[in-house]
Amino acid sequence: MIRFVNIRTLKGEASAVIRASRKGDIVVTSRGKPQAVLHAVSEEDLEDYLLVHSPKFLRSLAASYREYRRKGGIALEKLIADTERELARVSR
């Protein structure tokens, strides 16, 4: 169930509202109109959330995918072997 809280309540009871967001999303309203959504996030999920909402990362991902489609990929075994060779070379 989605809960609604006005901005004035959020200001006065921020800790309680944030704790409540662990049980489900909370829509923050101002003058009856939605302004934001509070959604609990774990430490493990924070990086994923930030990346998914990063225009720079999404552009880079799209560019990488276009290059992959144009040039083709390589087998995982080859990638591992190449990486191991490069690591051995660098660590000498």
SEZATOR-995949 format. One record per residue: residue number from 0; residue in three letters; x, y, z of N, C-alpha, C in turn. Coordinates in Angstrom, 1 decimal, always signed. Example, Ala and Ser with C-alpha at 12.3 -4.5 7.8 and 13.67 -1.06 7.14 Angstrom:
! SEZATOR-995949
NODE   resi   resn     n.px     n.py     n.pz    ca.px    ca.py    ca.pz     c.px     c.py     c.pz
NODE      0    ALA    +13.2     -5.7     +7.8    +12.3     -4.5     +7.8    +13.2     -3.3     +7.8
NODE      1    SER    +12.8     -2.2     +7.1    +13.7     -1.1     +7.1    +12.9     +0.0     +7.9
END
This chain:
! SEZATOR-995949
NODE   resi   resn     n.px     n.py     n.pz    ca.px    ca.py    ca.pz     c.px     c.py     c.pz
NODE      0    MET     +0.8     -1.2     +0.0     +0.0     +0.0     +0.0     +0.9     +1.2     +0.0
NODE      1    ILE     +0.6     +2.2     -0.9     +1.4     +3.4     -1.0     +0.8     +4.4     +0.1
NODE      2    ARG     +1.7     +5.0     +0.8     +1.3     +6.0     +1.8     +1.6     +7.4     +1.3
NODE      3    PHE     +0.8     +8.3     +1.7     +1.0     +9.7     +1.3     +1.3    +10.5     +2.6
NODE      4    VAL     +2.3    +11.5     +2.4     +2.6    +12.3     +3.5     +2.9    +13.7     +3.0
NODE      5    ASN     +2.4    +14.7     +3.7     +2.6    +16.1     +3.2     +4.0    +16.6     +3.6
NODE      6    ILE     +4.5    +17.6     +2.9     +5.8    +18.0     +3.2     +6.0    +18.6     +4.6
NODE      7    ARG     +5.0    +19.1     +5.1     +5.1    +19.6     +6.5     +5.3    +18.5     +7.5
NODE      8    THR     +4.6    +17.4     +7.3     +4.8    +16.2     +8.1     +6.2    +15.6     +8.0
NODE      9    LEU     +6.6    +15.6     +6.7     +8.0    +15.1     +6.4     +9.0    +15.9     +7.2
NODE     10    LYS     +8.8    +17.2     +7.2     +9.8    +18.1     +7.8     +9.8    +17.8     +9.3
NODE     11    GLY     +8.7    +17.7     +9.9     +8.6    +17.5    +11.4     +8.9    +16.1    +11.9
NODE     12    GLU     +8.7    +15.1    +11.0     +8.8    +13.7    +11.4     +9.7    +12.9    +10.4
NODE     13    ALA    +10.8    +13.5     +9.9    +11.6    +12.9     +8.9    +12.1    +11.5     +9.2
NODE     14    SER    +12.6    +11.3    +10.4    +13.1    +10.0    +10.8    +12.0     +8.9    +10.7
NODE     15    ALA    +10.8     +9.2    +11.3     +9.7     +8.3    +11.3     +9.3     +8.0     +9.8
NODE     16    VAL     +9.2     +9.0     +9.0     +8.8     +8.8     +7.6     +9.8     +7.9     +6.9
NODE     17    ILE    +11.0     +8.2     +7.1    +12.1     +7.4     +6.4    +12.0     +5.9     +6.9
NODE     18    ARG    +11.8     +5.7     +8.2    +11.7     +4.4     +8.7    +10.4     +3.7     +8.0
NODE     19    ALA     +9.4     +4.4     +7.9     +8.1     +3.9     +7.3     +8.4     +3.5     +5.8
NODE     20    SER     +9.3     +4.2     +5.1     +9.6     +4.0     +3.7    +10.2     +2.6     +3.5
NODE     21    ARG    +10.7     +2.0     +4.6    +11.2     +0.6     +4.5    +10.1     -0.4     +4.2
NODE     22    LYS     +8.9     +0.0     +4.6     +7.7     -0.9     +4.4     +7.1     -0.7     +3.1
NODE     23    GLY     +7.3     +0.4     +2.4     +6.7     +0.7     +1.1     +7.0     +2.1     +0.7
NODE     24    ASP     +6.8     +2.4     -0.5     +7.0     +3.8     -1.0     +6.0     +4.8     -0.4
NODE     25    ILE     +6.6     +6.0     -0.2     +5.8     +7.1     +0.3     +5.8     +8.2     -0.7
NODE     26    VAL     +4.6     +8.7     -1.0     +4.5     +9.9     -1.9     +4.4    +11.1     -1.0
NODE     27    VAL     +5.4    +12.0     -1.3     +5.4    +13.3     -0.6     +4.6    +14.3     -1.4
NODE     28    THR     +3.7    +15.0     -0.7     +2.8    +15.9     -1.4     +3.0    +17.4     -0.9
NODE     29    SER     +2.7    +18.3     -1.7     +2.7    +19.7     -1.3     +1.4    +20.3     -1.8
NODE     30    ARG     +0.6    +20.8     -0.9     -0.7    +21.3     -1.3     -1.6    +20.3     -2.1
NODE     31    GLY     -1.4    +19.0     -1.7     -2.2    +18.0     -2.3     -1.7    +17.4     -3.6
NODE     32    LYS     -0.6    +18.0     -4.1     +0.0    +17.5     -5.3     +1.3    +16.7     -5.1
NODE     33    PRO     +1.4    +15.6     -5.8     +2.7    +14.8     -5.6     +3.9    +15.6     -6.0
NODE     34    GLN     +4.9    +15.5     -5.2     +6.2    +16.2     -5.4     +7.4    +15.2     -5.5
NODE     35    ALA     +7.3    +14.2     -4.7     +8.5    +13.2     -4.7     +8.0    +11.9     -4.2
NODE     36    VAL     +8.8    +10.9     -4.4     +8.5     +9.5     -3.8     +9.7     +9.1     -3.0
NODE     37    LEU     +9.5     +8.7     -1.8    +10.5     +8.1     -0.9    +10.5     +6.6     -1.1
NODE     38    HIS    +11.6     +6.1     -1.5    +11.8     +4.7     -1.7    +13.0     +4.2     -1.0
NODE     39    ALA    +12.8     +3.2     -0.1    +14.0     +2.7     +0.7    +14.9     +2.0     -0.3
NODE     40    VAL    +16.2     +2.1     +0.0    +17.3     +1.5     -0.8    +18.3     +0.9     +0.2
NODE     41    SER    +18.8     -0.3     -0.1    +19.8     -0.9     +0.7    +21.2     -0.4     +0.2
NODE     42    GLU    +22.2     -0.6     +1.0    +23.6     -0.3     +0.5    +23.9     -1.0     -0.7
NODE     43    GLU    +23.5     -2.3     -0.8    +23.8     -3.1     -2.0    +23.1     -2.6     -3.2
NODE     44    ASP    +22.0     -2.0     -3.1    +21.2     -1.6     -4.3    +21.5     -0.1     -4.7
NODE     45    LEU    +22.2     +0.6     -3.8    +22.5     +2.0     -4.1    +23.3     +2.2     -5.4
NODE     46    GLU    +24.3     +1.5     -5.5    +25.2     +1.6     -6.7    +24.3     +1.4     -8.0
NODE     47    ASP    +23.5     +0.3     -8.0    +22.7     +0.0     -9.2    +21.7     +1.1     -9.4
NODE     48    TYR    +21.1     +1.7     -8.4    +20.2     +2.8     -8.5    +20.8     +4.0     -9.1
NODE     49    LEU    +22.0     +4.3     -8.6    +22.7     +5.5     -9.1    +23.1     +5.3    -10.6
NODE     50    LEU    +23.6     +4.1    -11.0    +24.0     +3.9    -12.3    +22.8     +3.9    -13.3
NODE     51    VAL    +21.7     +3.3    -12.9    +20.5     +3.3    -13.8    +20.0     +4.7    -14.0
NODE     52    HIS    +20.2     +5.6    -13.1    +19.7     +7.0    -13.2    +20.8     +8.0    -13.6
NODE     53    SER    +21.9     +7.5    -14.1    +23.1     +8.3    -14.6    +23.0     +8.4    -16.1
NODE     54    PRO    +22.7     +9.6    -16.6    +22.7     +9.7    -18.1    +24.1     +9.4    -18.7
NODE     55    LYS    +25.2     +9.8    -18.0    +26.5     +9.5    -18.6    +26.7     +8.0    -18.7
NODE     56    PHE    +26.4     +7.3    -17.6    +26.6     +5.8    -17.7    +25.7     +5.2    -18.7
NODE     57    LEU    +24.4     +5.6    -18.9    +23.5     +5.1    -19.9    +24.0     +5.4    -21.3
NODE     58    ARG    +24.6     +6.6    -21.5    +25.2     +6.9    -22.8    +26.3     +5.9    -23.1
NODE     59    SER    +27.2     +5.7    -22.1    +28.4     +4.9    -22.3    +27.9     +3.4    -22.6
NODE     60    LEU    +26.9     +3.0    -21.9    +26.4     +1.6    -22.0    +25.9     +1.5    -23.5
NODE     61    ALA    +25.1     +2.4    -23.9    +24.5     +2.4    -25.3    +25.6     +2.4    -26.3
NODE     62    ALA    +26.6     +3.2    -26.1    +27.8     +3.3    -27.1    +28.5     +1.9    -27.1
NODE     63    SER    +28.7     +1.3    -26.0    +29.4     +0.0    -25.9    +28.5     -1.0    -26.6
NODE     64    TYR    +27.2     -1.0    -26.4    +26.4     -2.0    -27.1    +26.4     -1.8    -28.6
NODE     65    ARG    +26.4     -0.5    -29.1    +26.5     -0.3    -30.5    +27.8     -0.8    -31.1
NODE     66    GLU    +28.9     -0.6    -30.4    +30.2     -1.1    -30.8    +30.2     -2.6    -30.8
NODE     67    TYR    +29.6     -3.2    -29.8    +29.5     -4.7    -29.8    +28.7     -5.2    -31.0
NODE     68    ARG    +27.6     -4.5    -31.3    +26.8     -5.0    -32.4    +27.5     -4.8    -33.8
NODE     69    ARG    +28.3     -3.8    -33.9    +29.1     -3.5    -35.1    +30.3     -4.4    -35.3
NODE     70    LYS    +31.0     -4.6    -34.2    +32.3     -5.4    -34.3    +32.1     -6.8    -33.9
NODE     71    GLY    +31.1     -7.1    -33.1    +30.9     -8.5    -32.6    +31.6     -8.6    -31.3
NODE     72    GLY    +31.4     -9.7    -30.6    +31.9     -9.9    -29.3    +33.1    -10.9    -29.3
NODE     73    ILE    +33.6    -11.2    -28.1    +34.6    -12.2    -28.0    +34.1    -13.2    -27.0
NODE     74    ALA    +34.7    -14.4    -27.1    +34.3    -15.5    -26.1    +34.8    -15.1    -24.7
NODE     75    LEU    +34.1    -15.5    -23.7    +34.5    -15.3    -22.3    +35.9    -15.9    -22.1
NODE     76    GLU    +36.1    -17.1    -22.6    +37.4    -17.7    -22.4    +38.6    -16.9    -22.9
NODE     77    LYS    +38.4    -16.3    -24.1    +39.4    -15.4    -24.6    +39.6    -14.2    -23.8
NODE     78    LEU    +38.5    -13.6    -23.3    +38.6    -12.4    -22.5    +39.4    -12.7    -21.2
NODE     79    ILE    +39.1    -13.9    -20.6    +39.8    -14.3    -19.4    +41.3    -14.5    -19.7
NODE     80    ALA    +41.6    -15.2    -20.7    +43.0    -15.4    -21.1    +43.7    -14.1    -21.4
NODE     81    ASP    +43.1    -13.3    -22.1    +43.7    -12.0    -22.4    +44.0    -11.2    -21.2
NODE     82    THR    +43.0    -11.2    -20.3    +43.1    -10.4    -19.0    +44.2    -11.0    -18.2
NODE     83    GLU    +44.3    -12.3    -18.1    +45.4    -12.9    -17.3    +46.7    -12.6    -17.8
NODE     84    ARG    +46.9    -12.6    -19.2    +48.2    -12.3    -19.8    +48.5    -10.8    -19.5
NODE     85    GLU    +47.6     -9.9    -19.6    +47.8     -8.5    -19.3    +48.2     -8.3    -17.9
NODE     86    LEU    +47.5     -9.0    -17.0    +47.8     -8.8    -15.5    +49.2     -9.3    -15.2
NODE     87    ALA    +49.6    -10.5    -15.9    +50.9    -11.0    -15.7    +52.0    -10.0    -16.2
NODE     88    ARG    +51.7     -9.4    -17.3    +52.7     -8.5    -17.9    +52.8     -7.3    -17.1
NODE     89    VAL    +51.8     -6.7    -16.5    +51.8     -5.5    -15.8    +52.4     -5.7    -14.4
NODE     90    SER    +52.3     -6.9    -13.8    +52.8     -7.2    -12.5    +54.2     -7.6    -12.4
NODE     91    ARG    +54.9     -7.6    -13.6    +56.3     -8.0    -13.6    +57.2     -6.8    -13.1
END
